[in-house]
């Protein structure tokens, strides 16, 4: 991992980041890769067979519906090689797992304080629309979903100033999510190593996760992008865009 970016006369050098973790298995292969074509093929064949079966006689309908259901199940569950081929990390409960890190050129207590202000997490977390702090350790999160905003409540399960923050969703309907972020001094007095770990049950179950993966809505990449935005906010005071303009996410230069 690299330390903070360097400031040069006449401009700011774009920050660089490399994770010290092992290569993340959530690499994005081209959509034309064999395993992804197989998943789409299984889904298409299953749906097509189901539709065909409904238009025929009772015996054919039973056989075709069973075949179609099996194909859809093959494409949608994690109990087959196709799911593993999509490189979706999961635990025994079927949750998608994400683990990413970045080095930020600021001291741990400052980076912790920025993250601990939950209402400001949407400044660098792209999928977050807003967070309302309700009372104590409870908050209401609104995230951008493929079919519109999703809202759920979460509570802090750990709060160690300057070191660690952990949270989980309150039991109930909706998105099931938990995570933690740790802040450690980086070697060589280079700032803070930020390690984020998440686990969540994707909307739509394994099928929804597989389709999102194919469409490049990869949680690992999204988390890396979020951490990069945090790094830029903490080190530069704003999020530069490709054209050198600041991002329109409510972060102003000099206000971190």
C-alpha distance (Angstrom), angle and dihedral (degrees) to the residues before:
residue distance angle dihedral
X1 . . .
X2 3.73 . .
X3 3.78 128.4 .
X4 3.79 128.4 -125.9
X5 3.79 120.1 -39.6
X6 3.79 121.6 -98.7
X7 3.78 122.8 -112.8
X8 3.80 114.7 -139.7
X9 3.78 130.5 -169.7
X10 3.78 107.5 -89.5
X11 3.78 97.6 17.6
X12 3.79 150.6 6.8
X13 3.73 121.0 -94.3
X14 3.81 110.6 -127.1
X15 3.82 110.8 -105.3
X16 3.75 118.8 -111.0
X17 3.79 126.4 -150.6
X18 3.75 134.5 -170.2
X19 3.77 125.7 176.0
X20 3.81 118.1 -126.4
X21 3.79 88.7 -152.1
X22 3.83 122.0 100.9
X23 3.83 112.6 -83.7
X24 3.77 108.7 -70.4
X25 3.82 111.3 -113.7
X26 3.80 90.4 -141.5
X27 3.79 94.3 89.0
X28 3.77 115.0 152.8
X29 3.81 112.2 -118.1
X30 3.78 120.5 -167.1
X31 3.78 114.7 -83.3
X32 3.80 88.5 -119.1
X33 3.83 92.6 65.3
X34 3.79 117.7 124.5
X35 3.83 99.4 -112.6
X36 3.79 93.0 49.1
X37 3.81 91.9 48.1
X38 3.79 87.1 50.6
X39 3.81 92.2 52.7
X40 3.79 92.6 48.1
X41 3.80 89.1 44.3
X42 3.79 91.7 52.4
X43 3.79 91.6 47.6
X44 3.80 93.2 46.9
X45 3.79 93.3 44.8
X46 3.78 91.7 47.6
X47 3.79 94.9 48.9
X48 3.81 91.9 43.4
X49 3.78 92.5 49.1
X50 3.79 91.5 48.6
X51 3.80 90.8 51.9
X52 3.83 92.2 45.9
X53 3.78 92.3 48.6
X54 3.79 93.4 55.6
X55 3.82 90.6 60.7
X56 3.82 97.6 55.5
X57 3.78 139.8 68.7
X58 3.82 125.1 -64.3
X59 3.82 98.1 -95.2
X60 3.79 94.9 43.0
X61 3.79 89.7 44.0
X62 3.80 92.8 54.5
X63 3.81 92.9 47.6
X64 3.79 95.1 44.7
X65 3.78 94.1 44.4
X66 3.80 89.8 51.7
X67 3.81 91.0 49.4
X68 3.79 92.5 46.0
X69 3.79 92.3 47.9
X70 3.78 90.2 50.7
X71 3.80 92.3 51.9
X72 3.79 92.4 49.0
X73 3.80 90.4 47.9
X74 3.81 90.8 49.3
X75 3.79 90.4 53.9
X76 3.79 95.4 41.7
X77 3.79 106.0 45.3
X78 3.76 131.8 73.0
X79 3.81 93.4 -132.2
X80 3.79 95.5 91.5
X81 3.82 140.9 65.6
X82 3.81 92.6 -107.5
X83 3.80 92.2 65.1
X84 3.79 91.8 48.0
X85 3.80 90.0 47.6
X86 3.80 89.1 62.7
X87 3.84 87.6 63.1
X88 3.80 94.3 -127.9
X89 3.81 107.2 160.3
X90 3.78 113.3 -142.6
X91 3.78 141.2 163.4
X92 3.79 128.9 -129.5
X93 3.81 90.2 -84.8
X94 3.81 90.9 59.2
X95 3.81 94.7 -109.5
X96 3.80 119.5 147.4
X97 3.82 110.5 -118.8
X98 3.80 127.4 -148.2
X99 3.83 127.5 -174.6
X100 3.81 120.5 175.1
X101 3.81 137.3 153.1
X102 3.80 141.8 -165.2
X103 3.80 136.9 -179.6
X104 3.80 114.5 -125.3
X105 3.79 120.0 -163.3
X106 3.80 94.6 -130.9
X107 3.84 131.9 85.2
X108 3.82 118.5 -88.0
X109 3.81 95.8 -111.1
X110 3.82 91.1 57.1
X111 3.80 95.0 47.9
X112 3.81 90.5 45.5
X113 3.82 91.2 51.2
X114 3.81 91.2 50.9
X115 3.80 92.2 52.2
X116 3.80 94.2 40.9
X117 3.82 90.0 61.7
X118 3.81 90.8 83.7
X119 3.80 94.9 -174.1
X120 3.82 88.6 65.2
X121 3.80 97.6 50.9
X122 3.84 91.0 96.4
X123 3.83 87.2 65.9
X124 3.80 88.7 78.2
X125 3.82 105.8 10.7
X126 3.78 104.5 85.5
X127 3.81 98.3 -161.0
X128 3.81 93.7 49.8
X129 3.79 114.8 94.2
X130 3.80 96.8 179.7
X131 3.81 144.7 -30.0
X132 3.79 122.5 -145.5
X133 3.80 116.7 -160.5
X134 3.82 104.9 -139.1
X135 3.80 106.5 -179.4
X136 3.78 138.0 -43.0
X137 3.79 107.5 -20.1
X138 3.83 96.1 -18.5
X139 3.82 123.8 104.9
X140 3.81 139.1 167.7
X141 3.82 117.3 -128.1
X142 3.80 126.4 -160.9
X143 3.80 115.0 -165.5
X144 3.79 132.1 -175.4
X145 3.80 109.1 -108.5
X146 3.82 130.3 -174.1
X147 3.81 90.2 -107.9
X148 3.81 96.6 37.9
X149 3.82 138.0 -70.0
X150 3.81 119.3 -22.1
X151 3.80 121.3 -156.7
X152 3.79 128.9 -160.8
X153 3.79 138.8 154.2
X154 3.79 124.4 -117.3
X155 3.77 137.0 -175.2
X156 3.78 133.5 -152.6
X157 3.79 112.9 -110.8
X158 3.82 96.2 -179.0
X159 3.79 134.1 20.0
X160 3.80 115.5 175.9
X161 3.83 107.9 168.3
X162 3.78 112.1 -120.2
X163 3.81 92.7 0.3
X164 3.80 119.4 54.3
X165 3.82 145.4 2.5
X166 3.82 123.8 -173.1
X167 3.81 132.3 178.7
X168 3.79 143.5 169.8
X169 3.78 137.1 -169.6
X170 3.78 118.8 -95.8
X171 3.85 110.1 -106.2
X172 3.78 111.5 -94.7
X173 3.80 142.2 79.9
X174 3.78 120.8 -33.0
X175 3.79 133.7 40.8
X176 3.81 115.9 0.8
X177 3.78 109.4 -149.9
X178 3.79 140.8 155.2
X179 3.76 134.0 173.1
X180 3.76 149.5 154.2
X181 3.77 137.2 -152.8
X182 3.80 125.7 -158.6
X183 3.80 129.5 -160.4
X184 3.81 119.3 -153.1
X185 3.81 131.7 169.3
X186 3.80 109.0 -98.1
X187 3.83 118.0 -125.9
X188 3.77 116.1 -94.2
X189 3.79 93.9 26.0
X190 3.82 89.7 -77.0
X191 3.79 96.5 143.7
X192 3.80 128.5 -100.0
X193 3.79 134.0 -19.3
X194 3.80 106.4 -141.4
X195 3.81 115.0 -162.0
X196 3.82 118.2 -172.8
X197 3.81 122.6 -168.2
X198 3.81 122.7 -177.6
X199 3.77 136.9 176.2
X200 3.79 125.0 -172.7
X201 3.79 143.5 159.6
X202 3.82 105.5 -121.4
X203 3.82 119.2 -130.6
X204 3.79 107.4 -100.1
X205 3.79 92.9 26.2
X206 3.81 121.6 -115.6
X207 3.82 92.0 -21.7
X208 3.80 90.9 55.6
X209 3.79 91.0 47.3
X210 3.81 92.2 49.7
X211 3.80 93.6 49.1
X212 3.81 91.7 46.4
X213 3.81 89.0 50.2
X214 3.80 91.5 52.1
X215 3.80 90.6 49.0
X216 3.83 88.6 54.7
X217 3.81 93.9 -109.9
X218 3.78 87.0 137.4
X219 3.82 114.4 172.0
X220 3.80 92.9 -150.9
X221 3.79 93.6 54.9
X222 3.79 91.6 43.7
X223 3.81 90.5 53.0
X224 3.80 91.4 48.6
X225 3.80 89.1 52.2
X226 3.82 91.0 48.7
X227 3.80 91.7 51.5
X228 3.79 90.7 48.2
X229 3.81 89.6 54.0
X230 3.82 89.7 49.9
X231 3.81 89.3 51.5
X232 3.79 91.9 51.9
X233 3.79 93.4 47.1
X234 3.80 92.5 50.2
X235 3.81 95.9 43.6
X236 3.81 102.9 33.6
X237 3.80 103.3 22.1
X238 3.82 91.6 -124.4
X239 3.80 142.4 44.6
X240 3.83 111.2 -104.8
X241 3.79 118.1 -148.7
X242 3.78 128.9 -146.0
X243 3.80 89.6 -89.9
X244 3.79 93.5 50.0
X245 3.80 94.5 -104.0
X246 3.78 123.6 128.1
X247 3.77 119.3 -103.2
X248 3.78 118.5 -99.9
X249 3.80 94.6 -130.0
X250 3.78 96.4 108.7
X251 3.81 98.1 -91.8
X252 3.80 115.4 127.4
X253 3.77 128.9 -164.9
X254 3.76 110.7 -90.7
X255 3.80 94.4 18.9
X256 3.77 113.4 98.7
